[in-house]
Amino acid sequence: MSKKPSTIRIGRRYRANRLDSPYDILIIGSGIGGLTAAACLARMGRKVCVLEQHYTAGGFTHSYDRNGYEWDVGVHYIGDMGSDKTLGRRLFDYVTDGELEWAPMDAHFDRIFLGEESYDLVAGKRAYRDALVAAFPAEESAIDRYLERLRVARGAVRLNVLGKVLPAPAAGLLAKWKGRKIPGWVNATTREVLEELTDNQKLIAVLTGQWGDNGLPPARSSFLIHAMIAQHYMHGGYYPVGGASRMAETIIPGIQRAGGEVFTYASVEEILVGKDGAEGVRMADGHEIHAPVVISNAGVFNTFERLLAKEDSAGRHYRERLTHVRPSMASICLYIGLRHTAEELGLPKTNFWIYPSEHYERDLAALDEGPGAPLPLIYISFPSAKDPSFEERYPGRATIEIVAPGPCEWFEAWSGTTWGKRGDDYEALKERLSDQLLKALFDKLPQLEGQVDYYELSTPLSTDWFCRYPRGEIYGLDHDPERFEQDWLKPKTDIPGLYLTGQDIVSCGVTGAMVAGLLTAVQIGGLPGWLLAKKMLL
Ligand SMILES: Cc1cc2nc3c(=O)[nH]c(=O)nc-3n(C[C@H](O)[C@H](O)[C@H](O)COP(=O)(O)OP(=O)(O)OC[C@H]3O[C@@H](n4cnc5c(N)ncnc54)[C@H](O)[C@@H]3O)c2cc1C
């Protein structure tokens, strides 16, 4: 039976005759980074046109519905939303005019299962530490030294972010100063840093139990991304009331107020570059839209491998730079619907991170055996339990999402086929993987057996189809140490008028991509941009 398309549509459907040219700025992609840049620039009086190829706006922050259920794609929890003093919360309040509300998760926001044992991460700096010390009393000193290392890394992250928007001479001076002040270990691998503090592998596994939030196990990720994520969630997890699509829904009116628009079904084919720099874009329907500034929120691989003409020399230069970065993890996700409320089913407001053991890197090798091998990580999220508005919007129903690594090689045979029409053998493979994920769910919550009303599995091919990541890379670029050495990953490109934004510029995660959106707006905005930076950052 063919699947019915989702009815959630945020943004306006593109038609060339609906354009209200001229625009000051074109943005390719309506991910949260692109929308944030658009919203900030609109508040500086710029008329911005956002072009999104999908049928709904938001990129990975979009939601979809089917068969009476609604799910999010790339938003399970956001940190730092409990205080209006944090950069993330200030940014959200600014771009949504305070229209987006947040609901806290359980104080025990993440539960890490290592085989049969489990450990909770608990919200609040003190409670976080105390829960770790209670679980590992002999490691108290290592835990305190770890927390101190997070603090040092936080300073390094701030300088990295600042360096992305400073003019070249100032950025050079900052880099030199940073070299003297910031210890080299901040950009060593997470495992290297932690093994300097302790040889307790279980403690290391608990501290790095959120590695799925960036897609690289501790032996491969930079300690910088580990520190960003650990601190981001240290005060607990929050969920947008009304679901992830409320983000785009509450941001778009501010863009429209300045004369701008967010178009969906608007696929950009090429960035037009003349002798003086970027001049606009050519759409998939052949229509050209001209503007002096183009921002790409489509990720650096898409921007430099697909959207810039091959003969463009600056583009060629970037293609060489791309050899220093790698696409991040691809995943499968099971979207589940149940005909009872979250409360009736006893669903928690806690995310489950299920690992076969504390040996993350060793267990990951099983993926090479192909589909059906034991999964090295299964992540379970309970969105309907987290969203206080769900019960009113979907009475008597509940949803669950289960994510696991799913290499794009597993699905290569169907690459280039059409969503919903990939054939019986593809459906059979998805069924096998779904069974594997459901088994993990029932193992942890046996009361759910027999209660599942509907489920469907997405694969890296779905990620490409809906969000244009050709290798299914859910976090854009890998967050390994080499990535953090790439000084070209910043808003301003070598091509005048062409800018970048989104998760490849600062880091993955909704607030990482939003900070990139802010930086891009600051870079383009001139004095009003710097005033906005002051308002947000100080
Ligand atoms: C399964 C999953 C779970 C996640 N969970 C969380 C979480 O719990 N918390 C959290 O903070 N983060 C989470 N993330 C990460 C977070 O969602 C992303 O890092 C962030 O949303 C990326 O934003 P972005 O601005 O880079 O744009 P993206 O969301 O990557 O959007 C880019 C947009 O560009 C569009 N595009 C590309 N090419 C073109 C073109 N040629 N023409 C027009 N449009 C184009 C795409 O269609 C897409 O909509 C998760 C991600 C995934 C996939």
Ligand as a Chemical Component Dictionary entry (heavy atoms), coordinates in Angstrom:
data_LIG
# 
_chem_comp.id                   LIG 
_chem_comp.type                 NON-POLYMER 
_chem_comp.pdbx_formal_charge   0 
_chem_comp.three_letter_code    LIG 
# 
loop_
_chem_comp_atom.comp_id 
_chem_comp_atom.atom_id 
_chem_comp_atom.alt_atom_id 
_chem_comp_atom.type_symbol 
_chem_comp_atom.charge 
_chem_comp_atom.model_Cartn_x 
_chem_comp_atom.model_Cartn_y 
_chem_comp_atom.model_Cartn_z 
_chem_comp_atom.pdbx_ordinal 
LIG C1  C1  C 0 18.025 11.664 13.496 1  
LIG C2  C2  C 0 18.524 12.989 14.002 2  
LIG C3  C3  C 0 18.394 13.303 15.338 3  
LIG C4  C4  C 0 18.844 14.524 15.824 4  
LIG N1  N1  N 0 18.608 14.851 17.122 5  
LIG C5  C5  C 0 18.943 16.078 17.571 6  
LIG C6  C6  C 0 18.582 16.491 18.878 7  
LIG O1  O1  O 0 17.925 15.768 19.618 8  
LIG N2  N2  N 0 18.981 17.724 19.299 9  
LIG C7  C7  C 0 19.697 18.565 18.495 10 
LIG O2  O2  O 0 20.037 19.677 18.928 11 
LIG N3  N3  N 0 20.040 18.191 17.237 12 
LIG C8  C8  C 0 19.672 16.990 16.758 13 
LIG N4  N4  N 0 19.975 16.625 15.479 14 
LIG C9  C9  C 0 20.826 17.509 14.659 15 
LIG C10 C10 C 0 20.106 18.745 14.150 16 
LIG O3  O3  O 0 18.807 18.416 13.734 17 
LIG C11 C11 C 0 20.900 19.326 12.981 18 
LIG O4  O4  O 0 22.255 19.472 13.359 19 
LIG C12 C12 C 0 20.391 20.702 12.529 20 
LIG O5  O5  O 0 18.992 20.737 12.473 21 
LIG C13 C13 C 0 20.987 21.018 11.163 22 
LIG O6  O6  O 0 20.572 22.296 10.745 23 
LIG P1  P1  P 0 21.152 23.000 9.450  24 
LIG O7  O7  O 0 20.876 24.449 9.559  25 
LIG O8  O8  O 0 22.561 22.604 9.229  26 
LIG O9  O9  O 0 20.259 22.517 8.236  27 
LIG P2  P2  P 0 19.640 21.138 7.749  28 
LIG O10 O10 O 0 18.617 20.715 8.725  29 
LIG O11 O11 O 0 20.701 20.199 7.389  30 
LIG O12 O12 O 0 18.870 21.619 6.459  31 
LIG C14 C14 C 0 19.489 21.903 5.232  32 
LIG C15 C15 C 0 18.359 22.142 4.246  33 
LIG O13 O13 O 0 18.894 22.490 2.967  34 
LIG C16 C16 C 0 18.013 21.961 1.988  35 
LIG N5  N5  N 0 18.717 21.888 0.702  36 
LIG C17 C17 C 0 19.847 21.196 0.416  37 
LIG N6  N6  N 0 20.178 21.365 -0.874 38 
LIG C18 C18 C 0 19.245 22.191 -1.414 39 
LIG C19 C19 C 0 19.037 22.728 -2.717 40 
LIG N7  N7  N 0 19.875 22.465 -3.724 41 
LIG N8  N8  N 0 17.962 23.532 -2.928 42 
LIG C20 C20 C 0 17.110 23.837 -1.909 43 
LIG N9  N9  N 0 17.260 23.336 -0.654 44 
LIG C21 C21 C 0 18.313 22.531 -0.415 45 
LIG C22 C22 C 0 17.647 20.601 2.539  46 
LIG O14 O14 O 0 16.472 20.101 1.952  47 
LIG C23 C23 C 0 17.495 20.902 4.027  48 
LIG O15 O15 O 0 16.158 21.219 4.341  49 
LIG C24 C24 C 0 19.498 15.433 14.958 50 
LIG C25 C25 C 0 19.612 15.130 13.598 51 
LIG C26 C26 C 0 19.101 13.944 13.113 52 
LIG C27 C27 C 0 19.122 13.689 11.646 53 
# 
loop_
_chem_comp_bond.comp_id 
_chem_comp_bond.atom_id_1 
_chem_comp_bond.atom_id_2 
_chem_comp_bond.value_order 
_chem_comp_bond.pdbx_ordinal 
LIG C1  C2  SING 1  
LIG C2  C3  SING 2  
LIG C2  C26 DOUB 3  
LIG C3  C4  DOUB 4  
LIG C4  N1  SING 5  
LIG C4  C24 SING 6  
LIG N1  C5  DOUB 7  
LIG C5  C6  SING 8  
LIG C5  C8  SING 9  
LIG C6  O1  DOUB 10 
LIG C6  N2  SING 11 
LIG N2  C7  SING 12 
LIG C7  O2  DOUB 13 
LIG C7  N3  SING 14 
LIG N3  C8  DOUB 15 
LIG C8  N4  SING 16 
LIG N4  C9  SING 17 
LIG N4  C24 SING 18 
LIG C9  C10 SING 19 
LIG C10 O3  SING 20 
LIG C10 C11 SING 21 
LIG C11 O4  SING 22 
LIG C11 C12 SING 23 
LIG C12 O5  SING 24 
LIG C12 C13 SING 25 
LIG C13 O6  SING 26 
LIG O6  P1  SING 27 
LIG P1  O7  DOUB 28 
LIG P1  O8  SING 29 
LIG P1  O9  SING 30 
LIG O9  P2  SING 31 
LIG P2  O10 DOUB 32 
LIG P2  O11 SING 33 
LIG P2  O12 SING 34 
LIG O12 C14 SING 35 
LIG C14 C15 SING 36 
LIG C15 O13 SING 37 
LIG C15 C23 SING 38 
LIG O13 C16 SING 39 
LIG C16 N5  SING 40 
LIG C16 C22 SING 41 
LIG N5  C17 SING 42 
LIG N5  C21 SING 43 
LIG C17 N6  DOUB 44 
LIG N6  C18 SING 45 
LIG C18 C19 SING 46 
LIG C18 C21 DOUB 47 
LIG C19 N7  SING 48 
LIG C19 N8  DOUB 49 
LIG N8  C20 SING 50 
LIG C20 N9  DOUB 51 
LIG N9  C21 SING 52 
LIG C22 O14 SING 53 
LIG C22 C23 SING 54 
LIG C23 O15 SING 55 
LIG C24 C25 DOUB 56 
LIG C25 C26 SING 57 
LIG C26 C27 SING 58 
# 
